Structures are given as C-alpha cells and as structure tokens.
Amino acid sequence: MRGRGRVQWGACALAAAVALTATACGGGGAGQAGVVSASWGDPQNPLEPANTNEVQGGKVLEMLFRGLKRYNPKTGAAENVLAERIETPDSQNFTVTLKPGWTFSNGEKVTAKSFVDAWNYGAFIGNKQKNAPFFQYIDGFDRVHPENGKPTARTLLGLVVKDDKTFTVRLNQKFSSWPDTLGYSAFMPLPRAFFTDHDGWLHQPVGDGPYLVDSYEKGSVMRMRKWGKYPGSDPARNGGIDLRVYTDNNTAYTDLQAGNLDLVDDVPASQLRHVKSDLGGRYLNQPAGIIQTLTFPMYRKEWSRPGSDKVRRGLSMAIDRKQITKEIFENTRTPATDWTSPVLGADGGYRAGLCGAACEFDPAGARRLIKEGGGLPGGRMTLTYNADTGSHKDWIDAICNSINRTLGNDRACVGDPVGTFADFRNKISAKAMTGPFRAGWQMDYPLIQNFLQPLYYTNGSANDGKFSDRRFDKLVDAANAATDRAKAVATFQDAEKILAQQMPAIPLWYQNGSGGYSERISHVALNPFSVPVYNAITVN
C-alpha cells in the first residue's frame, strides 16, 4: 500500500454490514450536509494500531478505535471504555474484564481474544511494528522480540484468555501505572479479518470506534464517516470528517478564511498576530502535552565522540528561546526547562528548571563549551525538518540565526527542509540524519514515563536519535517498578538529570494546542494531546 500513489479504502462495499449516516459514500467538503472538513497530513504508515506512532495517523486511530481505556478529552485522565475493571493484587499480575455489548463495525464481537491477538501481533518482531516496545513489560516479550537473534516464541507468555470477557496479563516486573497506558493506540483490539485477510483489512480498515474509513486518496483526502451502530457513550455528533491533506498550513488557513475548510488544528506562526481578529471566538489556544526538541543522531560518530556532550549542551545554550517564542509564536509557546510538559503538573512529574544552565541563553558559555568539546563537526551543521506542516521553517531559521550570532559565523547552522512529513519520518527511520533534527513529542498518555522512556530508553519505540545510557535505563526501570507515586516520579526525574548531562535532545519549548474553525461548525475543542475532539463537533 505504501508504494502506491493513490490508495482507496472502501466502506461502501460494507454497506450490508454497517450503517453510514448523514451522508452517502464519497464526496465531502465544506458545505456537505453533516460532514466536517479538516486539515491533515498523510500518515507515515498503514493504520495498524501497533504501527502508528506519529500524530497524523494517530488522529485517524482515535476516530476508528476504542480500547480498554480512553483519555478524557478535557482532563487527560485514563478512564475505562471497554474495560469493566482492571484488577491487580501486586502491580504485576492483572485481570482484565470487558464490558458486554461491544462489536467491531463489521458486526464481529469484541472479545478478550480481540485484545490478546492484537497485542501478540504488535509484539512479535517478525511483524515489524513500530510500537512493539509498548509491550515490553508483558512477560515473554524477550522471546517474541529479542534484542539479538531469532524469536523463540510467537505469543507473549504473560497473556492468557480466560473467556470471552476476561483475560489476564502478567508483567515481567511491577509496573503500578501500567493500566493507565492502555488508552494508547498500540493497545487497541483487532477483528479476525486483520489476521485472515491482512491486505484486505489494510484497504478496508475495520475498528470499533465512532467512525468508519470511507475512502483514502493519498495526498488528497481521507473520508471518515459516522458509524451509526457505534455502541459507546461518545458517538459522532456529525456525519463524518473529511481529512484533507495540506502540504502548507498557510494554505489551509487561507482556505478556512475563504469558507473552503471547516477546521485547522495548527495555526501558522505567520498568522498568529492577527488570528484573533480573523476568527474571534473561533480561535483555540490552550496548553497541551507537547514539547518541541532538536534530537541528535547519536548513531553518528561525530555526535557521540568524547566531548560531544559539551558541544550539544553548548548549542542548547546558544538558542534564545524567549525571543523566538515571543517574536515568532506570539507566546503560544513557553521556553522549555525540562523534557516533559507543564500539563503533567508538579505531582505528575513536571519540574521547572530541571535542565539547569544548559537550557538558559548564555552566548559566552555556549562558545566556551562548544570550543572545549572540539567544535561543530566539520565546522558546520544542518537542522533538518519537514517543510509541509507546522511553520517549521520560521523557527528553524530563527534557531540557526541565534546559533550563528553566538558563534560569529553566518554559515555555522543552516536549515535542511524535507518536502513532506512522511518523507521526513522515513529518513529518520532509515537513520539517514547527519545533524540535529526536529523531534516534537505529543504525549501518548499523561505520565512522565511517556515523555522519557519511548524517546530516550535504549531501543525505545520513538528513540529516533538512538541514545543509550545504562544509568538512564536503570532509573526508568526502577521508577516503573515503584508502587509509591511520589517515589516513582522522583526516580523518573533522576533519569531526566542524565539527559541534562548528556543532552541527546535539546528541549526548545512547550507547545500550546492551536486551531481555528468556521462558522459552520460548533462544539469544537482540542484535547490535552492537541488533537481535535472530532466526535463532539456539530454542524450548524
């Protein structure tokens, strides 16, 4: 599917099994009755729950699936959806009991086996799922996904189906907050068709969420339509969502103003000065669990050689975060002083200032550290970013200007744009980066663990820079095992201190979610992940 220029996922063929409401198959645009048009970008991978770990694909999975838990759209709290209860006597052995009455959109019942089969598929190394590390705490993961050599099993030892409504999970260590991770997309259930006709499922994804995939034209639009028989308490309040692909969010914003688009969830930096006058009360700006960083390719010798940690810290000190967030982002960003997010709160792990001097603008200190570390590799570096979304060119250029002024060299740092987000992600996956690159992180679930382990733990699911430190890993393991919440948070923060020493990624700023919408729609909001709550939107 990834090699095709145009992909169609047809829901019309399933008309006998499902009910599409409000609109017929096909079509869709601003003005179509009941259907909301929204800006979007092509996802990197097919919509397999265990293979999607980026924002654009995640937006679709949030509409297409429901799992054991879901994160409250307002508070971010993990709340039961398909789970009736999750019980444990020791924070290591869990019994999961499902609620009755749930089905997939093709009519198949959602059972305990739907979860166990999906998790086994996601964990098995032969299936090459990007989110496989999310299953690493389930007993037997080392057998199905070994670090070296071939797997000795195909299923996780710690998963056992008891009956249609019940399954048990045995972890390989205590993990007191493990149930709160289960709202993440990797843990979604899958129907039998996913396994018996995988290629067919990829062309016609079937989930258990409030929407169906009607069709997908790569590079153009994905049409989601309301599933009329959705059994959950949060049904779609509109007829569907047309996710329109934009390679320039300024174009999306212009289309919104012209009445050709209903919703944008990323207001371009260049529009922030006048967005309030443009949209009035239809402009959204709220804190979100998002941090923007620059990640170093630690798999390259020039960035992992002795002394390179000084160069990385020096570069961090050469960036004037306050000026950039004020002048480019109109204070819709806040300079970062740790690697998490203020939305966690102090009791959840956010600790202002943990990065220390390395996150403070200090040109003299920056020059000293970079010189002591041997200087920039080759005397020059590039900052790579995707050019299609997020107004990244503006702030990348501003960072390079700050570094160049600090070093007194106009060519020390230059931006390196990649045309599309998908191509950018593919280069990252191929370990083809030569210098620092944009690495924004939108939390998967509201735990400090999620800001640290996926990104910096050895072989973490989103460890794009391939940073590895045994001390960091050991502290993360200890924090996960702690049953006392305060102790767990403090131990995670000890792990963060190692990031401050090594600087495998430069924290830049915490990001607010921003968006705007047309007069045609109402009840528009962003969740704590900065994703529109699509199912709550109504068409006027």
N, C-alpha and C positions, 0 to 999 in steps of 0.2 A: 504493500500500500504506500510506503514512504517514497517509492520511486516514481509514482505516478504524478503527472501534472494536475490531474483532476480526479477527485475521489467522490463517489456518490454513496451515501448510506441511506438506503430507502426504508421508510416506515410505512409507506402506502401499501407495500406487499403484506404488511402485518395487520391490515385493517380488520380481518376476521377475528383476530385475537385481541386487539386493543381498540380503545375508543379515542379518537382525536377530537377535541372540542374546539369550538370557536372559529376555526379556520380549516380549510381544506389543505391537503398536502401541497407543498410547493409554494412559490411566491414569497411574499413577506417583505415589508418595508415600512417606513414611516407612513402612516395613513391606512395601512391594512387593519381591518377591524380586529381588535383584541391582541394584536401582535406588537411587541416592543422591539425596536431596532437598537442595537448597542454596538459600540466599538469593541474590537477584539484583535488578536493576532494568532496566526496559525500555531498550533501546539507542536512541540518538537517530536513527540512520539504518538503512536496509536493510543487510543483511550483505554488501555488496560490499567486498572486501578493501581497495580503494583509497579507500573512502568511510567507513571506520570509524576514528575517531581518539580514541575515548573508551573508558573501562575496561569498561563492561558489554558492549558489542558485542565488544570485544577478547577477553573471556573465551570467547565463542562461537567466534570465529575460531580461537583456539588449539586448540579441540577439533575444529573442522571441517576445518582445513587443515594441511598441512605444505609447507614451501618448501625452497629450496636449503640454508638453514641453520636451526638452531633453537638457542635459548639454553638452555644446560644448566640444568635445574631447580634444581640446588644451587649452582653456581658462577657462572652467568650467561655463561659463555664461549660464543662463537659456534662451533657445531660443524656439520659437514656432515650433511645429511639426504638430500635428493635430489641434491645436488651430489657427484659423484665427485671432482672437483677444480675449482678456480678458479685460473687461472694468468695472470700478467702479467709482461711484461719491463720495464715502465716506470711502473707505478702509474696508467696512463691507459687502456691497452688490455688488455682481459680476455677470456680464453677460458673458457667455462663448459661442462663436460662432465657430463652427467647419469648417474646410476646406472640400470641397467636394472630392469625389473620393477614399476615404479610405475604405478598406474592411479587414476582417479577412481572414486568409489563406483558410478557408472553403467556401469562397465566400460571406459570410454574410456582409452586410454593417455595418460600424462603425457609430453609431448614438449617439445622446445625451443620449438616454436611455442606451446605452452600458456603458457609464461612470456612470450615476446615479445608475443603478442597481448594478454595481461593487462596488461603494462606500458604498451603503446601506448594501451590503453583508459584506464588510470589517468592517463596524462599529458595526454591530449587535452582541451583547455579546454572543448570542447562537451559533454563528459560530466560536468562539474561535480563532479569527485571531490575530496573534501577533502584527500586525501593526495597530490594531484598534485605538490606541491613536493618529495616524496621522489625524484622522477625528474629533478630539475632539473640534475643533474650529467651526465646522459646527453646526448651530442651531438645537437643538433636540438631540444632542449626549447623554445628560444625560438621555434621555428617552429610547434610544435603548441600552445604555451601562452604566447603573447606577453603582455607586460605591458599593451600597448595595441594596439588594432586587432584585425583578424581573423587567425586562423591561416592560414599558407601551406602547411601540410602536416598530415596526419592521423597519421603514424607517425614515430617517432624515428629520425633518421638513423643514430644510433650503435648500433642493434640489428640484427643480421643472423643469420638462421637458416642454419646450415651443413648440418645434417642433423637427424634426429630426436633425437639425443643431444647435439648441440653447437650453441651459439650464441655470438656474440661481442658484446662491449659496448665501445664507445669513449666515454669521458667527454670533457667539454669542458675539463677541466683535471685535473691529477694529484690523486688522492684515495686515499692509501695505505691507509686503513682502510675503504674502500668495501665490500669483501666482508663485513665484519663487520656491515653494516647489513641484510644480506639475510635475516635471520630475522624482520624486521618484517612485519606482515600485509600491507602495501601491495604487497609483492613476491611474494605467493602466485600460483600458476598458476591458470588458469581453463579449464574444459572448453568445447567448442564450443557447448553449449546456452546458455551465458551470453550468447553473441552472437547466436545464431539464434533464440532464444526468451527474450529477456531478462525479460519479465514472468513467464513461466513459471518461469524459474530463481529469481526473487525469491520466488516462492511455494513452490518446492521446491529450496532451495539444494543444490548438489552440490559436494562438495570431495574432498580426497584424504587427510583426516586420520582419526584413530581413531574418530570419531563421525559419525553422521548426524543431521540435524534431522528429528524425527518430526512435531512439530506446534508451533505457536506461537499462544497466545491472549494477545493484547496486554493488558497489565495484570494477567495472571494467571500463566501458566507457559509456559516453553519446554521441550519434552521432547527431549532428546538421547538417542540410542540407539547402542549399540556397533555398529561395522561389523565384521562377522565376517571379512571378506576383506581387512582392512587389511594392506598389505604391509610396514609399518615395524617397527622393533625395539622400539617403545614402544606396544603395543596397550593398549586399555582393559582394566583388570582388574576392571571391574564391568559390569553390563548396561546402564547408562545413567545420565544425570544429569537430574533434573528441576530446572530453574532457576526457582524461584518468586519472583514479583515481590512485594517488600515496599516500602511507602512509609514505613515506620518501622522502623529496625533494632532498636528496643527490642521491637517485636512479634516480630521474627524471633528474637531472643534468648530471649524467653519461650516461643516455640514449640519452640526447641531444648531448653530445660529440661523441657518437657512431653512430649518424645518425638514431637512432630509435625514435626520438621525434623532433618535429619542434620548440616547444616554451615552455619555462618555465617562469612563472611570479613571481618567488620567488627564487632568487639565494641563496643557503645555506650559512650561515655565514662562514662555514669552507672552502668555495670555493672563498671567496671574495679576498683573497690575490693574486690569480693567474687568476681570471676570465678575466681580460683584455688580458692577454697573450693567454688564451684559446680561447676567442671569438673575440678579436679585436673590430672592429666596430659593432659587433653584440651583444654587451653588452649594456643594457639600465640601466640608473641610473638617476632618476630625482625626484624633490620634489613632494610629494603627500599629500593629505588631510587625513593623517593617524597619529594617536597618540597611543602609547602603554602605558597602565596603569596597575597597580595592583589594583583590586577592592576588598573591604572588604565586607564580608557578614553581613551587618548591621542588618539582621533579627536574628542574634545570640546575646545573652545577653553579651557574653564576649567581643564583638566588639562594643556594643552600650551602655555599662555601663558608669556611670560617670567617667571621667578621661581617657576614652579610646581614646579620640581625641588626647591627648598628646602622647599616645603610637603610634598612626597612624602617627602623624607628626614626631615623633622620628624615626620611621622606614624609613620614606622618607629621613630623613637627614643622615641615615646610609648607603645609597646607593651611591656609587661612579659612577655617570652617565658618567662623562667624560672618566674615564678609560675604562668602559665597551663599550661605543660607539666607542672608538678608537681601543681597542685591539680585540674585538670580531666582530664588524661591520665595521671595516676599514673606519670609518667616513661616512658611509652611513646612519647613524642615528645622530640626534642632540639632546643633553640633553634638556628635556622639562622644561620650566619655567612657563607654564600655562596649561590650559586644552583644548586648541583649536589647531590651526595649522598655521604656518607662511604663508601657501598658501592663507589664507584669506587676508593678508596684514593688515597694521595698520588701514586703514579706514574700513576694514571689520570685525574687532574685535580682531585680534591677538594683544596681548600686552606682550612683552617680560618682564619677571621678575615679573609678577603679583603674582605668587606663593610665592615670597619672600624667606625668610631664610629656609622655610620648604623644598624647592627644592634644597638647597645647601648642599654639602657634609660636614658634621660637626660631626665627631665621638663623641667629648666631649658633644656637645649639644644634640646629639641623645641619649646618655646614660642617660643624666640628665632627658630629657623629658620622656623616657620610664620608668625610675625609679619613677618619680613623678606620672605617670599615673597608677602605680601598676604593671608594668612589663608585659611581654608577658603572655597571658592566658595559665596557666599550665606550663609556663617556656619554651615553645617550640611552633613553628608554621610551617605549611606547605604552600608552594606556588604551587597551582595546575595549570596544563597546559595540552594542548593536545600535544601528542608526535609525531603526524603523519606529521605535516607541520610546516614550519617556523623556523627550528633550535632553537626551544624554549628551549630545554634542556641546551644549551650552556649558554644563558644569564640568565636563571633562576638559574642555578648553580652559575654563577658569582654574581648575586644579593645576594644569600644566603651566599656566601663566604664573601662578603662585610659586610653584617649584622653580621655574626658570628665573623669576625675580630673586628668589632666595639664593640660587646658585650663581647668579650673574651670567647666565648662559641661555640665550633665547631658543636654543635647539636641544637643550638637555632633555626635555619632555615634549612629546607630540601625541596627539590623539590618533587612534588607529580604528576607524569605523568598519564594521561588518554590516552588510546590507540588511539582513533580516535576523530576527531573534532566533529562528530555527537554525540558520547557518552559524550564528554566534555560538549557540549551545553545542552544535555538532563539533565546532573547533575545540571547545572546552573539553568535550567528552573524548576527543582524539588526542588530548594533551599537546595541542599544537600552539599554545601560547608561549611567547618569548619574553613577555614583560607583564606587569600588573594588568588586571582586567576587572571590569565592572562585575560585582557579585552581590547584588541586592538580595536580601533574605526576607521573605514573608513567612511568618511563623506557621507551622503546620498545626500546632496546638499550643495553648498558652502555658507552657512550662519552660523554665530556664534551661532544662535539659535539651529542649528542641533548638535553642539558639547556639548550643555548644557541640553536642555530640554529632549530629549529622554533618556539620561543617568542618570540625577540627579533630575528631576522633580518627585514629588510624583506619583507613578504608571506610570512613563514614559515607552514608548514602549521597551526601552533597558536598563531600570534601574535594572540591574541584582543583584546589591547589596541591593536593596530596601531602599536606602537612602531617607529620607523625612525631609524637613525643610520648615516650613511655610514662613519664610522670603525669602528663595530662590525662592519658588513658586510665591510669590507675586511680586518679582522683575522681574521674567521671564514674568509674565502676563503683567506687566507694559511695559516692553520692546517690547513685541509683539504688544501692542496697540499703541505705539508711531509711528506717521507718519513721524517724522523727523529722518532720518537715523542715524545721529550722536548721537542724544539723545537715540535712541534705542540701539546702540552699547554700549554707556556708561552705560546704565542701565543693560545690559547683563554682563558687566564687574563688576558691583557692585555685581551681583549674584555670579560671579566667586570668589569674595573675601570671600564669605561664604564657598566655597569649600576649600579655603586656610586655613580657621579656623578649619573646621570640618574634612577635608581630608578623605572623603568617598572612594576616589580612589587616588592612588599615581601616578602623571604624571612621566613617565620614559623618553621617547624620542619621537621626531617627526621622522617619517619614510619616507625615500625615496622609491619610487617605483623602483623595480629592476627586470630585466628579461634578458633573452638571447634567441637567436633564431638561427636556422640552415641556411646554405647557400641556402637551397631550397626555402626559402620564403623571401619576401621583403615588404617594406612599413609597418614595424612593429613599433608600438608606444604604450605607456601607456597613459591613460587619467589622469586627476588630481585625480582620485579616485584609481589610481594604477592598473586599470583593462586594459588588452589589448584591443585595438580598433579592435576587431576581423573582423568586416565587411570590414575594409580597407586593410587587409593583402592580398597580391597577391602571387601566387605560381609561381616560376620561371620556 
